[in-house]
Amino acid sequence: MADIKDPENTILIELSNGTVTIELLTDIAPKHAERMKELARAGEYDNVAFHRVIDGFMAQTGDVEHGDMEDDFNLGRAGTGGSKLPDLPAEFSRIPHDRGTLGAARSQNPNSANSQFFINFKDNHFLNGQYTVYGRVIEGMEHVDALTRGEPPASPDRMISVKVAADA
């Protein structure tokens, strides 16, 4: 079990092969961390597909509008939506996009992040200063590494449940 120092700011993502534990970087990107907790507590991330998984790069998920595999799922639209909440302003920092970091997915507009996020498979420093880093995997990266690849994967994996550790 991961050494969880702050359960209120730790996310537990249940995948088919195990749990991924993410420490939120509330001091670096407080708005993004708060949004993830809000959507997790509302159950919005449950059953959402990993719609873009690129070997040697990253795994993207979090489209709560089109990515829920139990509610009108459309693989062709997964990755094009967000939540009903407003977009977030960028919270860029000097934290590098290292293996296991959580980044906010967005459109060309730096202030368009909403619910989607990605987990870096390797150090992707070319993303530094361009995408908000707001968490890091502290346990279970092997489960992320095992996700089915594809853009989109033919049979995507999903986040079975996403919870704030304080609520689990």
For each residue, the residues with C-beta under 8 A, 3 or more apart:
1: 4 139
2: 10 21 138 139 140
3: 138
4: 1 7 10 21 138 165
5: 10 23
6: 9 10 23
7: 4 10 164 165 166 168
8: 37 164 165 166
9: 6 23 24 26 33 37
10: 2 4 5 6 7 21 22 23 24 138 164 165 166
11: 21 22 24 36 37 40 135 162 163 164 165
12: 19 20 21 22 161 162 163 164 165 168
13: 19 20 21 22 45 140 159 161 162
14: 19 159 160 161 162 163
15: 18 19 20 140 143 144 147 157 158 159 160
16: 157 158 160
17: 143 146
18: 15 140 142 143
19: 12 13 14 15 139 140 143
20: 12 13 15 119 137 139 140 141 143 144
21: 2 4 10 11 12 13 137 138 139 140 165
22: 10 11 12 13 102 135 136 137 138
23: 5 6 9 10 135 136 138
24: 9 10 11 33 36 37 134 135
25: 28 29 33 95 133 134 135 136
26: 9 29 30 33 34
27: 30
28: 25 91 93 95 133 134
29: 25 26 32 33 91 93 104 132 133 134
30: 26 27 33 34 91
31: 34 35 88 89 91
32: 29 35 36 88 91 104 113 132 134
33: 9 24 25 26 29 30 36 37 134 135
34: 26 30 31 37 38
35: 31 32 38 39 85 88 114 115
36: 11 24 32 33 39 40 117 134 135
37: 8 9 11 24 33 34 40 41 164
38: 34 35 41 42 85
39: 35 36 42 44 45 62 64 83 85 115 162
40: 11 36 37 43 44 45 162 163 164
41: 37 38 164 167
42: 38 39
43: 40 46
44: 39 40 48 64 83 115
45: 13 39 40 48 61 62 64 115 159 161 162
46: 43 68 70 159 160 161 162
47: 68 69 70 71 158 159 160
48: 44 45 61 62 63 64 67 68 69 158 159 162
49: 61 63 67 68 69 73 75 78 152 156 157 158
50: 53 59 60 61 147 148 153 156 157 158 159
51: 60 61 63 67 75 78 79 152 153 156
52: 58 59 60 79 118 150 151 152
53: 50 58 59 60 147 148 149 150 151 153 156 157
54: 57 58 59 121 149 151
55: 121 149
56: 121 122
57: 54 120 121 122 124
58: 52 53 54 103 118 119 120 121 124
59: 50 52 53 54 118 119 121 144 147
60: 50 51 52 53 79 105 116 117 118
61: 45 48 49 50 51 67 116 117 118 159
62: 39 45 48 67 105 115 116 117
63: 48 49 51 66 67 78 79 80 81 82 115 116
64: 39 44 45 48 67 68 81 82 83 115
65: 80 81 82 83 115
66: 63 73 74 77 78 79 80 81
67: 48 49 51 61 62 63 64 73 78 79 81
68: 46 47 48 49 64 71 72 73
69: 47 48 49 73 156 158
70: 46 47 73
71: 47 68
72: 68
73: 49 66 67 68 69 70 78
74: 66 77 78
75: 49 51 78 152 156
76: 152
77: 66 74 80 81
78: 49 51 63 66 67 73 74 75 81 152 156
79: 51 52 60 63 66 67 116 152
80: 63 65 66 77
81: 63 64 65 66 67 77 78
82: 63 64 65 85 87 114 115 116
83: 39 44 64 65 114 115
84:
85: 35 38 39 82 114 115
86: 114
87: 82 109 111 112 113 114
88: 31 32 35 91 104 111 113 114 132
89: 31 111
90: 106 110 111 113 132
91: 28 29 30 31 32 88 104 132 134
92: 110 129 130 131 132
93: 28 29 132 133
94: 128 129
95: 25 28 101 133
96: 101 123 125 128 133
97: 101 103 120 123 124 125 126 127 128 131 133
98: 101 120 123 125 136
99: 120 121 122 123 141
100: 119 120 136 137 141 144
101: 95 96 97 98 119 120 133 135 136 137
102: 22 117 118 119 133 134 135 136 137
103: 58 97 117 118 119 120 127 131 132 133 134
104: 29 32 88 91 113 116 117 131 132 133 134
105: 60 62 113 116 117 118 131
106: 90 109 110 111 112 113 114 116 131
107: 112
108: 112
109: 87 106 112
110: 90 92 106 130
111: 87 88 89 90 106
112: 87 106 107 108 109
113: 32 87 88 90 104 105 106 116 132
114: 35 82 83 85 86 87 88 106
115: 35 39 44 45 62 63 64 65 82 83 85
116: 60 61 62 63 79 82 104 105 106 113
117: 36 60 61 62 102 103 104 105 134 135
118: 52 58 59 60 61 102 103 105
119: 20 58 59 100 101 102 103 137 144
120: 57 58 97 98 99 100 101 103 123 124 127
121: 54 55 56 57 58 59 99 144 145
122: 56 57 99
123: 96 97 98 99 120
124: 57 58 97 120 127
125: 96 97 98 128
126: 97
127: 97 103 120 124 130 131
128: 94 96 97 125
129: 92 94
130: 92 110 127
131: 92 97 103 104 105 106 127
132: 29 32 88 90 91 92 93 103 104 113
133: 25 28 29 93 95 96 97 101 102 103 104 136
134: 24 25 28 29 32 33 36 91 102 103 104 117
135: 11 22 23 24 25 33 36 101 102 117
136: 22 23 25 98 100 101 102 133
137: 20 21 22 100 101 102 119 140 141 144
138: 2 3 4 10 21 22 23
139: 1 2 19 20 21
140: 2 13 15 18 19 20 21 137 143 144
141: 20 99 100 137 144 145
142: 18 145 146
143: 15 17 18 19 20 140 146 147
144: 15 20 59 100 119 121 137 140 141 147
145: 121 141 142
146: 17 142 143
147: 15 50 53 59 143 144 153 157
148: 50 53 153 154 155 156 157
149: 53 54 55 153
150: 52 53 153 154 156
151: 52 53 54
152: 49 51 52 75 76 78 79 156
153: 50 51 53 147 148 149 150 156 157
154: 148 150
155: 148
156: 49 50 51 53 69 75 78 148 150 152 153
157: 15 16 49 50 53 147 148 153
158: 15 16 47 48 49 50 69
159: 13 14 15 45 46 47 48 50 61 162
160: 14 15 16 46 47
161: 12 13 14 45 46
162: 11 12 13 14 39 40 45 46 48 159
163: 11 12 14 40 167 168
164: 7 8 10 11 12 37 40 41 167 168
165: 4 7 8 10 11 12 21 168
166: 7 8 10
167: 41 163 164
168: 7 12 163 164 165
